[in-house]
Amino acid sequence: GMVVSDSIAIIFGKFLSKHISEEMMKKLSGILFLLCIPLSIALFLFVSSATQSEILGLLSAVLLYMLAGVLISLFSEKKEVKNLKENKENSSVEK
């Protein structure tokens, strides 16, 4: 399950990095974190009521933020690598 979800995240990240500009990626990352706030609260309430354990609810909310951070880093990493390569090529051409 974990390998499949990681593979899907990587493929999705590659697709998005090819088709979405850096400016739009910054906006999407901000929106994703803003969406995580109410989602983490709802997830905490759901998990803690379903399992009768507040610790599991808290862990699920924290894992949601970690997942959002991983997704954002996957998206932005591709853009940063591309920008570094372009800057390197431009500096070597100028010499």
Residue pairs with C-beta under 8 A, 6 or more apart in sequence:
9 70
9 71
9 74
10 74
13 71
13 74
13 75
13 78
14 78
16 25
16 75
17 25
17 75
17 78
17 79
17 82
20 28
20 75
22 79
22 83
25 75
25 76
25 79
28 75
29 72
29 75
29 76
32 68
32 71
32 72
33 68
33 72
36 64
36 65
36 68
39 64
40 61
40 64
40 65
41 61
43 57
43 60
43 61
43 64
44 57
44 58
44 60
44 61
45 57
46 57
47 53
47 56
47 57
47 60
47 61
48 54
48 56
48 57
48 58
49 57
51 57
